[in-house]
Amino acid sequence: MYLDIQVDDIVHLRKQHPCGGWEWRVVRTGADIGIVCLTCHRRLMMPRHKFRRAVKTIVQRGSPPPDSDNALPLPEDSASENS
């Protein structure tokens, strides 16, 4: 199963954190997923395969990645303008 997770997503995990919180914000993606408890702000790194099993629901999606259509234009080379 592929889990489409992005930075700033808020997830509800299957087990409650010792502080009493259930919801976590994703702060890093890659081979390991970095999450922060929204109750006590504890940071945790979890391997992707364990994270996938630990997630119960995605409560809120973070901001979508920028589209190539809306990307900022690259600055033009000033040397080519003077030629």
mmCIF file of the N, C-alpha and C atoms, coordinates in Angstrom:
data_MODEL
# 
_entry.id   MODEL 
# 
loop_
_atom_site.group_PDB 
_atom_site.id 
_atom_site.type_symbol 
_atom_site.label_atom_id 
_atom_site.label_alt_id 
_atom_site.label_comp_id 
_atom_site.label_asym_id 
_atom_site.label_entity_id 
_atom_site.label_seq_id 
_atom_site.pdbx_PDB_ins_code 
_atom_site.Cartn_x 
_atom_site.Cartn_y 
_atom_site.Cartn_z 
_atom_site.occupancy 
_atom_site.B_iso_or_equiv 
_atom_site.pdbx_formal_charge 
_atom_site.auth_seq_id 
_atom_site.auth_comp_id 
_atom_site.auth_asym_id 
_atom_site.auth_atom_id 
_atom_site.pdbx_PDB_model_num 
ATOM 1   N N  . MET A 1 1  ? 0.840  -1.185 0.000   1.00 0.00 ? 1  MET A N  1 
ATOM 2   C CA . MET A 1 1  ? 0.000  0.000  0.000   1.00 0.00 ? 1  MET A CA 1 
ATOM 3   C C  . MET A 1 1  ? 0.883  1.245  0.000   1.00 0.00 ? 1  MET A C  1 
ATOM 4   N N  . TYR A 1 2  ? 0.592  2.170  -0.899  1.00 0.00 ? 2  TYR A N  1 
ATOM 5   C CA . TYR A 1 2  ? 1.330  3.418  -0.992  1.00 0.00 ? 2  TYR A CA 1 
ATOM 6   C C  . TYR A 1 2  ? 0.602  4.486  -0.191  1.00 0.00 ? 2  TYR A C  1 
ATOM 7   N N  . LEU A 1 3  ? 1.322  5.169  0.685   1.00 0.00 ? 3  LEU A N  1 
ATOM 8   C CA . LEU A 1 3  ? 0.739  6.224  1.499   1.00 0.00 ? 3  LEU A CA 1 
ATOM 9   C C  . LEU A 1 3  ? 1.288  7.564  1.026   1.00 0.00 ? 3  LEU A C  1 
ATOM 10  N N  . ASP A 1 4  ? 0.417  8.393  0.448   1.00 0.00 ? 4  ASP A N  1 
ATOM 11  C CA . ASP A 1 4  ? 0.828  9.705  -0.047  1.00 0.00 ? 4  ASP A CA 1 
ATOM 12  C C  . ASP A 1 4  ? 0.855  10.666 1.131   1.00 0.00 ? 4  ASP A C  1 
ATOM 13  N N  . ILE A 1 5  ? 2.027  10.876 1.683   1.00 0.00 ? 5  ILE A N  1 
ATOM 14  C CA . ILE A 1 5  ? 2.190  11.751 2.846   1.00 0.00 ? 5  ILE A CA 1 
ATOM 15  C C  . ILE A 1 5  ? 3.064  12.931 2.447   1.00 0.00 ? 5  ILE A C  1 
ATOM 16  N N  . GLN A 1 6  ? 2.708  14.107 2.917   1.00 0.00 ? 6  GLN A N  1 
ATOM 17  C CA . GLN A 1 6  ? 3.450  15.325 2.595   1.00 0.00 ? 6  GLN A CA 1 
ATOM 18  C C  . GLN A 1 6  ? 3.749  16.087 3.874   1.00 0.00 ? 6  GLN A C  1 
ATOM 19  N N  . VAL A 1 7  ? 4.719  16.975 3.798   1.00 0.00 ? 7  VAL A N  1 
ATOM 20  C CA . VAL A 1 7  ? 5.060  17.826 4.932   1.00 0.00 ? 7  VAL A CA 1 
ATOM 21  C C  . VAL A 1 7  ? 3.847  18.687 5.283   1.00 0.00 ? 7  VAL A C  1 
ATOM 22  N N  . ASP A 1 8  ? 3.609  18.894 6.551   1.00 0.00 ? 8  ASP A N  1 
ATOM 23  C CA . ASP A 1 8  ? 2.503  19.666 7.127   1.00 0.00 ? 8  ASP A CA 1 
ATOM 24  C C  . ASP A 1 8  ? 1.179  18.915 7.164   1.00 0.00 ? 8  ASP A C  1 
ATOM 25  N N  . ASP A 1 9  ? 1.156  17.635 6.772   1.00 0.00 ? 9  ASP A N  1 
ATOM 26  C CA . ASP A 1 9  ? -0.043 16.827 6.975   1.00 0.00 ? 9  ASP A CA 1 
ATOM 27  C C  . ASP A 1 9  ? -0.201 16.571 8.471   1.00 0.00 ? 9  ASP A C  1 
ATOM 28  N N  . ILE A 1 10 ? -1.425 16.482 8.939   1.00 0.00 ? 10 ILE A N  1 
ATOM 29  C CA . ILE A 1 10 ? -1.698 16.122 10.336  1.00 0.00 ? 10 ILE A CA 1 
ATOM 30  C C  . ILE A 1 10 ? -2.319 14.736 10.314  1.00 0.00 ? 10 ILE A C  1 
ATOM 31  N N  . VAL A 1 11 ? -1.696 13.811 11.088  1.00 0.00 ? 11 VAL A N  1 
ATOM 32  C CA . VAL A 1 11 ? -2.137 12.422 11.089  1.00 0.00 ? 11 VAL A CA 1 
ATOM 33  C C  . VAL A 1 11 ? -2.568 11.997 12.488  1.00 0.00 ? 11 VAL A C  1 
ATOM 34  N N  . HIS A 1 12 ? -3.479 11.045 12.523  1.00 0.00 ? 12 HIS A N  1 
ATOM 35  C CA . HIS A 1 12 ? -3.954 10.442 13.772  1.00 0.00 ? 12 HIS A CA 1 
ATOM 36  C C  . HIS A 1 12 ? -3.340 9.049  13.820  1.00 0.00 ? 12 HIS A C  1 
ATOM 37  N N  . LEU A 1 13 ? -2.508 8.775  14.851  1.00 0.00 ? 13 LEU A N  1 
ATOM 38  C CA . LEU A 1 13 ? -1.853 7.480  14.959  1.00 0.00 ? 13 LEU A CA 1 
ATOM 39  C C  . LEU A 1 13 ? -2.716 6.498  15.743  1.00 0.00 ? 13 LEU A C  1 
ATOM 40  N N  . ARG A 1 14 ? -2.409 5.224  15.608  1.00 0.00 ? 14 ARG A N  1 
ATOM 41  C CA . ARG A 1 14 ? -3.189 4.168  16.270  1.00 0.00 ? 14 ARG A CA 1 
ATOM 42  C C  . ARG A 1 14 ? -2.984 4.139  17.778  1.00 0.00 ? 14 ARG A C  1 
ATOM 43  N N  . LYS A 1 15 ? -1.781 4.502  18.230  1.00 0.00 ? 15 LYS A N  1 
ATOM 44  C CA . LYS A 1 15 ? -1.512 4.488  19.669  1.00 0.00 ? 15 LYS A CA 1 
ATOM 45  C C  . LYS A 1 15 ? -1.409 5.920  20.194  1.00 0.00 ? 15 LYS A C  1 
ATOM 46  N N  . GLN A 1 16 ? -1.918 6.123  21.389  1.00 0.00 ? 16 GLN A N  1 
ATOM 47  C CA . GLN A 1 16 ? -1.877 7.433  22.018  1.00 0.00 ? 16 GLN A CA 1 
ATOM 48  C C  . GLN A 1 16 ? -0.470 7.699  22.559  1.00 0.00 ? 16 GLN A C  1 
ATOM 49  N N  . HIS A 1 17 ? 0.004  8.938  22.423  1.00 0.00 ? 17 HIS A N  1 
ATOM 50  C CA . HIS A 1 17 ? 1.293  9.334  22.974  1.00 0.00 ? 17 HIS A CA 1 
ATOM 51  C C  . HIS A 1 17 ? 1.165  9.414  24.500  1.00 0.00 ? 17 HIS A C  1 
ATOM 52  N N  . PRO A 1 18 ? 2.239  9.167  25.256  1.00 0.00 ? 18 PRO A N  1 
ATOM 53  C CA . PRO A 1 18 ? 2.152  9.238  26.720  1.00 0.00 ? 18 PRO A CA 1 
ATOM 54  C C  . PRO A 1 18 ? 1.643  10.579 27.268  1.00 0.00 ? 18 PRO A C  1 
ATOM 55  N N  . CYS A 1 19 ? 1.800  11.655 26.508  1.00 0.00 ? 19 CYS A N  1 
ATOM 56  C CA . CYS A 1 19 ? 1.293  12.958 26.957  1.00 0.00 ? 19 CYS A CA 1 
ATOM 57  C C  . CYS A 1 19 ? -0.224 13.047 26.827  1.00 0.00 ? 19 CYS A C  1 
ATOM 58  N N  . GLY A 1 20 ? -0.834 12.112 26.103  1.00 0.00 ? 20 GLY A N  1 
ATOM 59  C CA . GLY A 1 20 ? -2.280 12.120 25.905  1.00 0.00 ? 20 GLY A CA 1 
ATOM 60  C C  . GLY A 1 20 ? -2.695 12.540 24.507  1.00 0.00 ? 20 GLY A C  1 
ATOM 61  N N  . GLY A 1 21 ? -1.734 12.960 23.677  1.00 0.00 ? 21 GLY A N  1 
ATOM 62  C CA . GLY A 1 21 ? -2.061 13.424 22.329  1.00 0.00 ? 21 GLY A CA 1 
ATOM 63  C C  . GLY A 1 21 ? -2.211 12.290 21.330  1.00 0.00 ? 21 GLY A C  1 
ATOM 64  N N  . TRP A 1 22 ? -3.072 12.499 20.357  1.00 0.00 ? 22 TRP A N  1 
ATOM 65  C CA . TRP A 1 22 ? -3.301 11.534 19.283  1.00 0.00 ? 22 TRP A CA 1 
ATOM 66  C C  . TRP A 1 22 ? -2.811 12.035 17.934  1.00 0.00 ? 22 TRP A C  1 
ATOM 67  N N  . GLU A 1 23 ? -2.718 13.352 17.769  1.00 0.00 ? 23 GLU A N  1 
ATOM 68  C CA . GLU A 1 23 ? -2.439 13.928 16.456  1.00 0.00 ? 23 GLU A CA 1 
ATOM 69  C C  . GLU A 1 23 ? -1.004 14.425 16.351  1.00 0.00 ? 23 GLU A C  1 
ATOM 70  N N  . TRP A 1 24 ? -0.431 14.225 15.170  1.00 0.00 ? 24 TRP A N  1 
ATOM 71  C CA . TRP A 1 24 ? 0.957  14.556 14.891  1.00 0.00 ? 24 TRP A CA 1 
ATOM 72  C C  . TRP A 1 24 ? 1.045  15.310 13.572  1.00 0.00 ? 24 TRP A C  1 
ATOM 73  N N  . ARG A 1 25 ? 1.997  16.239 13.471  1.00 0.00 ? 25 ARG A N  1 
ATOM 74  C CA . ARG A 1 25 ? 2.260  16.977 12.227  1.00 0.00 ? 25 ARG A CA 1 
ATOM 75  C C  . ARG A 1 25 ? 3.509  16.394 11.578  1.00 0.00 ? 25 ARG A C  1 
ATOM 76  N N  . VAL A 1 26 ? 3.447  16.132 10.285  1.00 0.00 ? 26 VAL A N  1 
ATOM 77  C CA . VAL A 1 26 ? 4.595  15.613 9.538   1.00 0.00 ? 26 VAL A CA 1 
ATOM 78  C C  . VAL A 1 26 ? 5.528  16.774 9.230   1.00 0.00 ? 26 VAL A C  1 
ATOM 79  N N  . VAL A 1 27 ? 6.802  16.647 9.621   1.00 0.00 ? 27 VAL A N  1 
ATOM 80  C CA . VAL A 1 27 ? 7.772  17.719 9.395   1.00 0.00 ? 27 VAL A CA 1 
ATOM 81  C C  . VAL A 1 27 ? 8.891  17.309 8.447   1.00 0.00 ? 27 VAL A C  1 
ATOM 82  N N  . ARG A 1 28 ? 8.989  16.017 8.131   1.00 0.00 ? 28 ARG A N  1 
ATOM 83  C CA . ARG A 1 28 ? 10.043 15.536 7.236   1.00 0.00 ? 28 ARG A CA 1 
ATOM 84  C C  . ARG A 1 28 ? 9.555  14.270 6.547   1.00 0.00 ? 28 ARG A C  1 
ATOM 85  N N  . THR A 1 29 ? 9.859  14.143 5.264   1.00 0.00 ? 29 THR A N  1 
ATOM 86  C CA . THR A 1 29 ? 9.547  12.918 4.539   1.00 0.00 ? 29 THR A CA 1 
ATOM 87  C C  . THR A 1 29 ? 10.808 12.403 3.885   1.00 0.00 ? 29 THR A C  1 
ATOM 88  N N  . GLY A 1 30 ? 10.822 11.149 3.582   1.00 0.00 ? 30 GLY A N  1 
ATOM 89  C CA . GLY A 1 30 ? 11.970 10.490 2.980   1.00 0.00 ? 30 GLY A CA 1 
ATOM 90  C C  . GLY A 1 30 ? 11.951 9.035  3.404   1.00 0.00 ? 30 GLY A C  1 
ATOM 91  N N  . ALA A 1 31 ? 13.133 8.444  3.583   1.00 0.00 ? 31 ALA A N  1 
ATOM 92  C CA . ALA A 1 31 ? 13.194 7.064  4.068   1.00 0.00 ? 31 ALA A CA 1 
ATOM 93  C C  . ALA A 1 31 ? 12.623 6.998  5.482   1.00 0.00 ? 31 ALA A C  1 
ATOM 94  N N  . ASP A 1 32 ? 12.864 8.043  6.264   1.00 0.00 ? 32 ASP A N  1 
ATOM 95  C CA . ASP A 1 32 ? 12.280 8.180  7.603   1.00 0.00 ? 32 ASP A CA 1 
ATOM 96  C C  . ASP A 1 32 ? 11.289 9.329  7.579   1.00 0.00 ? 32 ASP A C  1 
ATOM 97  N N  . ILE A 1 33 ? 10.255 9.224  8.394   1.00 0.00 ? 33 ILE A N  1 
ATOM 98  C CA . ILE A 1 33 ? 9.248  10.280 8.497   1.00 0.00 ? 33 ILE A CA 1 
ATOM 99  C C  . ILE A 1 33 ? 9.454  10.977 9.831   1.00 0.00 ? 33 ILE A C  1 
ATOM 100 N N  . GLY A 1 34 ? 9.573  12.291 9.806   1.00 0.00 ? 34 GLY A N  1 
ATOM 101 C CA . GLY A 1 34 ? 9.684  13.079 11.027  1.00 0.00 ? 34 GLY A CA 1 
ATOM 102 C C  . GLY A 1 34 ? 8.317  13.620 11.402  1.00 0.00 ? 34 GLY A C  1 
ATOM 103 N N  . ILE A 1 35 ? 7.920  13.417 12.664  1.00 0.00 ? 35 ILE A N  1 
ATOM 104 C CA . ILE A 1 35 ? 6.621  13.898 13.126  1.00 0.00 ? 35 ILE A CA 1 
ATOM 105 C C  . ILE A 1 35 ? 6.788  14.636 14.448  1.00 0.00 ? 35 ILE A C  1 
ATOM 106 N N  . VAL A 1 36 ? 5.858  15.560 14.725  1.00 0.00 ? 36 VAL A N  1 
ATOM 107 C CA . VAL A 1 36 ? 5.858  16.336 15.966  1.00 0.00 ? 36 VAL A CA 1 
ATOM 108 C C  . VAL A 1 36 ? 4.490  16.192 16.604  1.00 0.00 ? 36 VAL A C  1 
ATOM 109 N N  . CYS A 1 37 ? 4.470  15.849 17.894  1.00 0.00 ? 37 CYS A N  1 
ATOM 110 C CA . CYS A 1 37 ? 3.217  15.734 18.632  1.00 0.00 ? 37 CYS A CA 1 
ATOM 111 C C  . CYS A 1 37 ? 2.605  17.126 18.768  1.00 0.00 ? 37 CYS A C  1 
ATOM 112 N N  . LEU A 1 38 ? 1.327  17.262 18.464  1.00 0.00 ? 38 LEU A N  1 
ATOM 113 C CA . LEU A 1 38 ? 0.673  18.562 18.549  1.00 0.00 ? 38 LEU A CA 1 
ATOM 114 C C  . LEU A 1 38 ? 0.323  18.948 19.975  1.00 0.00 ? 38 LEU A C  1 
ATOM 115 N N  . THR A 1 39 ? 0.426  18.009 20.923  1.00 0.00 ? 39 THR A N  1 
ATOM 116 C CA . THR A 1 39 ? 0.119  18.303 22.318  1.00 0.00 ? 39 THR A CA 1 
ATOM 117 C C  . THR A 1 39 ? 1.355  18.762 23.077  1.00 0.00 ? 39 THR A C  1 
ATOM 118 N N  . CYS A 1 40 ? 2.451  17.984 22.999  1.00 0.00 ? 40 CYS A N  1 
ATOM 119 C CA . CYS A 1 40 ? 3.644  18.294 23.800  1.00 0.00 ? 40 CYS A CA 1 
ATOM 120 C C  . CYS A 1 40 ? 4.843  18.730 22.957  1.00 0.00 ? 40 CYS A C  1 
ATOM 121 N N  . HIS A 1 41 ? 4.716  18.716 21.630  1.00 0.00 ? 41 HIS A N  1 
ATOM 122 C CA . HIS A 1 41 ? 5.752  19.145 20.687  1.00 0.00 ? 41 HIS A CA 1 
ATOM 123 C C  . HIS A 1 41 ? 7.000  18.258 20.698  1.00 0.00 ? 41 HIS A C  1 
ATOM 124 N N  . ARG A 1 42 ? 6.836  17.014 21.091  1.00 0.00 ? 42 ARG A N  1 
ATOM 125 C CA . ARG A 1 42 ? 7.938  16.054 21.043  1.00 0.00 ? 42 ARG A CA 1 
ATOM 126 C C  . ARG A 1 42 ? 8.174  15.649 19.596  1.00 0.00 ? 42 ARG A C  1 
ATOM 127 N N  . ARG A 1 43 ? 9.454  15.643 19.171  1.00 0.00 ? 43 ARG A N  1 
ATOM 128 C CA . ARG A 1 43 ? 9.805  15.231 17.804  1.00 0.00 ? 43 ARG A CA 1 
ATOM 129 C C  . ARG A 1 43 ? 10.145 13.756 17.795  1.00 0.00 ? 43 ARG A C  1 
ATOM 130 N N  . LEU A 1 44 ? 9.772  13.084 16.712  1.00 0.00 ? 44 LEU A N  1 
ATOM 131 C CA . LEU A 1 44 ? 10.006 11.656 16.587  1.00 0.00 ? 44 LEU A CA 1 
ATOM 132 C C  . LEU A 1 44 ? 10.337 11.331 15.143  1.00 0.00 ? 44 LEU A C  1 
ATOM 133 N N  . MET A 1 45 ? 11.352 10.498 14.934  1.00 0.00 ? 45 MET A N  1 
ATOM 134 C CA . MET A 1 45 ? 11.678 9.992  13.599  1.00 0.00 ? 45 MET A CA 1 
ATOM 135 C C  . MET A 1 45 ? 11.252 8.534  13.549  1.00 0.00 ? 45 MET A C  1 
ATOM 136 N N  . MET A 1 46 ? 10.559 8.164  12.468  1.00 0.00 ? 46 MET A N  1 
ATOM 137 C CA . MET A 1 46 ? 10.031 6.811  12.357  1.00 0.00 ? 46 MET A CA 1 
ATOM 138 C C  . MET A 1 46 ? 10.309 6.301  10.947  1.00 0.00 ? 46 MET A C  1 
ATOM 139 N N  . PRO A 1 47 ? 10.800 5.062  10.821  1.00 0.00 ? 47 PRO A N  1 
ATOM 140 C CA . PRO A 1 47 ? 10.968 4.504  9.469   1.00 0.00 ? 47 PRO A CA 1 
ATOM 141 C C  . PRO A 1 47 ? 9.630  4.499  8.723   1.00 0.00 ? 47 PRO A C  1 
ATOM 142 N N  . ARG A 1 48 ? 9.695  4.705  7.422   1.00 0.00 ? 48 ARG A N  1 
ATOM 143 C CA . ARG A 1 48 ? 8.482  4.827  6.610   1.00 0.00 ? 48 ARG A CA 1 
ATOM 144 C C  . ARG A 1 48 ? 7.567  3.615  6.745   1.00 0.00 ? 48 ARG A C  1 
ATOM 145 N N  . HIS A 1 49 ? 8.113  2.395  6.776   1.00 0.00 ? 49 HIS A N  1 
ATOM 146 C CA . HIS A 1 49 ? 7.258  1.210  6.847   1.00 0.00 ? 49 HIS A CA 1 
ATOM 147 C C  . HIS A 1 49 ? 6.538  1.118  8.192   1.00 0.00 ? 49 HIS A C  1 
ATOM 148 N N  . LYS A 1 50 ? 7.159  1.563  9.272   1.00 0.00 ? 50 LYS A N  1 
ATOM 149 C CA . LYS A 1 50 ? 6.482  1.564  10.578  1.00 0.00 ? 50 LYS A CA 1 
ATOM 150 C C  . LYS A 1 50 ? 5.448  2.688  10.648  1.00 0.00 ? 50 LYS A C  1 
ATOM 151 N N  . PHE A 1 51 ? 5.784  3.825  10.047  1.00 0.00 ? 51 PHE A N  1 
ATOM 152 C CA . PHE A 1 51 ? 4.854  4.955  10.023  1.00 0.00 ? 51 PHE A CA 1 
ATOM 153 C C  . PHE A 1 51 ? 3.578  4.577  9.286   1.00 0.00 ? 51 PHE A C  1 
ATOM 154 N N  . ARG A 1 52 ? 3.723  3.887  8.152   1.00 0.00 ? 52 ARG A N  1 
ATOM 155 C CA . ARG A 1 52 ? 2.563  3.489  7.353   1.00 0.00 ? 52 ARG A CA 1 
ATOM 156 C C  . ARG A 1 52 ? 1.605  2.621  8.170   1.00 0.00 ? 52 ARG A C  1 
ATOM 157 N N  . ARG A 1 53 ? 2.160  1.728  8.993   1.00 0.00 ? 53 ARG A N  1 
ATOM 158 C CA . ARG A 1 53 ? 1.310  0.872  9.823   1.00 0.00 ? 53 ARG A CA 1 
ATOM 159 C C  . ARG A 1 53 ? 0.719  1.626  11.013  1.00 0.00 ? 53 ARG A C  1 
ATOM 160 N N  . ALA A 1 54 ? 1.421  2.672  11.487  1.00 0.00 ? 54 ALA A N  1 
ATOM 161 C CA . ALA A 1 54 ? 0.984  3.403  12.676  1.00 0.00 ? 54 ALA A CA 1 
ATOM 162 C C  . ALA A 1 54 ? -0.130 4.410  12.386  1.00 0.00 ? 54 ALA A C  1 
ATOM 163 N N  . VAL A 1 55 ? -0.234 4.869  11.141  1.00 0.00 ? 55 VAL A N  1 
ATOM 164 C CA . VAL A 1 55 ? -1.227 5.888  10.791  1.00 0.00 ? 55 VAL A CA 1 
ATOM 165 C C  . VAL A 1 55 ? -2.617 5.271  10.731  1.00 0.00 ? 55 VAL A C  1 
ATOM 166 N N  . LYS A 1 56 ? -3.542 5.901  11.444  1.00 0.00 ? 56 LYS A N  1 
ATOM 167 C CA . LYS A 1 56 ? -4.943 5.478  11.387  1.00 0.00 ? 56 LYS A CA 1 
ATOM 168 C C  . LYS A 1 56 ? -5.690 6.297  10.339  1.00 0.00 ? 56 LYS A C  1 
ATOM 169 N N  . THR A 1 57 ? -5.576 7.618  10.410  1.00 0.00 ? 57 THR A N  1 
ATOM 170 C CA . THR A 1 57 ? -6.208 8.496  9.427   1.00 0.00 ? 57 THR A CA 1 
ATOM 171 C C  . THR A 1 57 ? -5.340 9.728  9.196   1.00 0.00 ? 57 THR A C  1 
ATOM 172 N N  . ILE A 1 58 ? -5.543 10.347 8.040   1.00 0.00 ? 58 ILE A N  1 
ATOM 173 C CA . ILE A 1 58 ? -4.935 11.650 7.766   1.00 0.00 ? 58 ILE A CA 1 
ATOM 174 C C  . ILE A 1 58 ? -6.024 12.669 8.067   1.00 0.00 ? 58 ILE A C  1 
ATOM 175 N N  . VAL A 1 59 ? -5.805 13.458 9.127   1.00 0.00 ? 59 VAL A N  1 
ATOM 176 C CA . VAL A 1 59 ? -6.816 14.397 9.596   1.00 0.00 ? 59 VAL A CA 1 
ATOM 177 C C  . VAL A 1 59 ? -6.904 15.610 8.678   1.00 0.00 ? 59 VAL A C  1 
ATOM 178 N N  . GLN A 1 60 ? -5.744 16.136 8.295   1.00 0.00 ? 60 GLN A N  1 
ATOM 179 C CA . GLN A 1 60 ? -5.716 17.359 7.483   1.00 0.00 ? 60 GLN A CA 1 
ATOM 180 C C  . GLN A 1 60 ? -4.516 17.303 6.560   1.00 0.00 ? 60 GLN A C  1 
ATOM 181 N N  . ARG A 1 61 ? -4.726 17.681 5.320   1.00 0.00 ? 61 ARG A N  1 
ATOM 182 C CA . ARG A 1 61 ? -3.642 17.728 4.348   1.00 0.00 ? 61 ARG A CA 1 
ATOM 183 C C  . ARG A 1 61 ? -2.903 19.054 4.461   1.00 0.00 ? 61 ARG A C  1 
ATOM 184 N N  . GLY A 1 62 ? -1.579 18.992 4.291   1.00 0.00 ? 62 GLY A N  1 
ATOM 185 C CA . GLY A 1 62 ? -0.778 20.208 4.261   1.00 0.00 ? 62 GLY A CA 1 
ATOM 186 C C  . GLY A 1 62 ? -0.953 20.908 2.936   1.00 0.00 ? 62 GLY A C  1 
ATOM 187 N N  . SER A 1 63 ? -0.213 21.974 2.739   1.00 0.00 ? 63 SER A N  1 
ATOM 188 C CA . SER A 1 63 ? -0.320 22.709 1.482   1.00 0.00 ? 63 SER A CA 1 
ATOM 189 C C  . SER A 1 63 ? 0.227  21.852 0.351   1.00 0.00 ? 63 SER A C  1 
ATOM 190 N N  . PRO A 1 64 ? -0.412 21.880 -0.817  1.00 0.00 ? 64 PRO A N  1 
ATOM 191 C CA . PRO A 1 64 ? 0.057  21.076 -1.948  1.00 0.00 ? 64 PRO A CA 1 
ATOM 192 C C  . PRO A 1 64 ? 1.388  21.603 -2.462  1.00 0.00 ? 64 PRO A C  1 
ATOM 193 N N  . PRO A 1 65 ? 2.203  20.741 -3.067  1.00 0.00 ? 65 PRO A N  1 
ATOM 194 C CA . PRO A 1 65 ? 3.475  21.206 -3.621  1.00 0.00 ? 65 PRO A CA 1 
ATOM 195 C C  . PRO A 1 65 ? 3.226  22.186 -4.756  1.00 0.00 ? 65 PRO A C  1 
ATOM 196 N N  . PRO A 1 66 ? 4.130  23.125 -4.965  1.00 0.00 ? 66 PRO A N  1 
ATOM 197 C CA . PRO A 1 66 ? 3.916  24.116 -6.034  1.00 0.00 ? 66 PRO A CA 1 
ATOM 198 C C  . PRO A 1 66 ? 3.904  23.450 -7.400  1.00 0.00 ? 66 PRO A C  1 
ATOM 199 N N  . ASP A 1 67 ? 2.986  23.905 -8.262  1.00 0.00 ? 67 ASP A N  1 
ATOM 200 C CA . ASP A 1 67 ? 2.901  23.395 -9.629  1.00 0.00 ? 67 ASP A CA 1 
ATOM 201 C C  . ASP A 1 67 ? 3.969  24.052 -10.476 1.00 0.00 ? 67 ASP A C  1 
ATOM 202 N N  . SER A 1 68 ? 4.340  23.388 -11.546 1.00 0.00 ? 68 SER A N  1 
ATOM 203 C CA . SER A 1 68 ? 5.331  23.978 -12.446 1.00 0.00 ? 68 SER A CA 1 
ATOM 204 C C  . SER A 1 68 ? 4.743  25.187 -13.169 1.00 0.00 ? 68 SER A C  1 
ATOM 205 N N  . ASP A 1 69 ? 3.397  25.246 -13.325 1.00 0.00 ? 69 ASP A N  1 
ATOM 206 C CA . ASP A 1 69 ? 2.759  26.378 -13.995 1.00 0.00 ? 69 ASP A CA 1 
ATOM 207 C C  . ASP A 1 69 ? 2.831  27.641 -13.131 1.00 0.00 ? 69 ASP A C  1 
ATOM 208 N N  . ASN A 1 70 ? 2.785  27.463 -11.806 1.00 0.00 ? 70 ASN A N  1 
ATOM 209 C CA . ASN A 1 70 ? 2.774  28.605 -10.914 1.00 0.00 ? 70 ASN A CA 1 
ATOM 210 C C  . ASN A 1 70 ? 4.156  28.917 -10.349 1.00 0.00 ? 70 ASN A C  1 
ATOM 211 N N  . ALA A 1 71 ? 5.189  28.246 -10.822 1.00 0.00 ? 71 ALA A N  1 
ATOM 212 C CA . ALA A 1 71 ? 6.532  28.453 -10.307 1.00 0.00 ? 71 ALA A CA 1 
ATOM 213 C C  . ALA A 1 71 ? 7.042  29.837 -10.705 1.00 0.00 ? 71 ALA A C  1 
ATOM 214 N N  . LEU A 1 72 ? 7.917  30.363 -9.898  1.00 0.00 ? 72 LEU A N  1 
ATOM 215 C CA . LEU A 1 72 ? 8.514  31.667 -10.203 1.00 0.00 ? 72 LEU A CA 1 
ATOM 216 C C  . LEU A 1 72 ? 9.406  31.558 -11.424 1.00 0.00 ? 72 LEU A C  1 
ATOM 217 N N  . PRO A 1 73 ? 9.427  32.581 -12.276 1.00 0.00 ? 73 PRO A N  1 
ATOM 218 C CA . PRO A 1 73 ? 10.290 32.520 -13.457 1.00 0.00 ? 73 PRO A CA 1 
ATOM 219 C C  . PRO A 1 73 ? 11.755 32.615 -13.058 1.00 0.00 ? 73 PRO A C  1 
ATOM 220 N N  . LEU A 1 74 ? 12.599 31.948 -13.822 1.00 0.00 ? 74 LEU A N  1 
ATOM 221 C CA . LEU A 1 74 ? 14.030 32.007 -13.569 1.00 0.00 ? 74 LEU A CA 1 
ATOM 222 C C  . LEU A 1 74 ? 14.564 33.352 -14.025 1.00 0.00 ? 74 LEU A C  1 
ATOM 223 N N  . PRO A 1 75 ? 15.526 33.918 -13.283 1.00 0.00 ? 75 PRO A N  1 
ATOM 224 C CA . PRO A 1 75 ? 16.098 35.195 -13.720 1.00 0.00 ? 75 PRO A CA 1 
ATOM 225 C C  . PRO A 1 75 ? 16.886 34.986 -15.010 1.00 0.00 ? 75 PRO A C  1 
ATOM 226 N N  . GLU A 1 76 ? 16.732 35.928 -15.906 1.00 0.00 ? 76 GLU A N  1 
ATOM 227 C CA . GLU A 1 76 ? 17.445 35.826 -17.178 1.00 0.00 ? 76 GLU A CA 1 
ATOM 228 C C  . GLU A 1 76 ? 18.887 36.249 -16.977 1.00 0.00 ? 76 GLU A C  1 
ATOM 229 N N  . ASP A 1 77 ? 19.755 35.670 -17.788 1.00 0.00 ? 77 ASP A N  1 
ATOM 230 C CA . ASP A 1 77 ? 21.195 35.963 -17.695 1.00 0.00 ? 77 ASP A CA 1 
ATOM 231 C C  . ASP A 1 77 ? 21.446 37.370 -18.239 1.00 0.00 ? 77 ASP A C  1 
ATOM 232 N N  . SER A 1 78 ? 21.986 38.249 -17.385 1.00 0.00 ? 78 SER A N  1 
ATOM 233 C CA . SER A 1 78 ? 22.211 39.629 -17.792 1.00 0.00 ? 78 SER A CA 1 
ATOM 234 C C  . SER A 1 78 ? 23.314 39.736 -18.839 1.00 0.00 ? 78 SER A C  1 
ATOM 235 N N  . ALA A 1 79 ? 24.211 38.761 -18.910 1.00 0.00 ? 79 ALA A N  1 
ATOM 236 C CA . ALA A 1 79 ? 25.294 38.782 -19.906 1.00 0.00 ? 79 ALA A CA 1 
ATOM 237 C C  . ALA A 1 79 ? 24.740 38.598 -21.308 1.00 0.00 ? 79 ALA A C  1 
ATOM 238 N N  . SER A 1 80 ? 23.687 37.802 -21.454 1.00 0.00 ? 80 SER A N  1 
ATOM 239 C CA . SER A 1 80 ? 23.116 37.567 -22.781 1.00 0.00 ? 80 SER A CA 1 
ATOM 240 C C  . SER A 1 80 ? 22.365 38.801 -23.279 1.00 0.00 ? 80 SER A C  1 
ATOM 241 N N  . GLU A 1 81 ? 21.871 39.647 -22.362 1.00 0.00 ? 81 GLU A N  1 
ATOM 242 C CA . GLU A 1 81 ? 21.155 40.865 -22.756 1.00 0.00 ? 81 GLU A CA 1 
ATOM 243 C C  . GLU A 1 81 ? 22.109 41.911 -23.286 1.00 0.00 ? 81 GLU A C  1 
ATOM 244 N N  . ASN A 1 82 ? 23.337 41.959 -22.790 1.00 0.00 ? 82 ASN A N  1 
ATOM 245 C CA . ASN A 1 82 ? 24.310 42.960 -23.191 1.00 0.00 ? 82 ASN A CA 1 
ATOM 246 C C  . ASN A 1 82 ? 25.038 42.579 -24.477 1.00 0.00 ? 82 ASN A C  1 
ATOM 247 N N  . SER A 1 83 ? 24.867 41.380 -24.982 1.00 0.00 ? 83 SER A N  1 
ATOM 248 C CA . SER A 1 83 ? 25.600 40.943 -26.184 1.00 0.00 ? 83 SER A CA 1 
ATOM 249 C C  . SER A 1 83 ? 25.027 41.521 -27.431 1.00 0.00 ? 83 SER A C  1 
# 
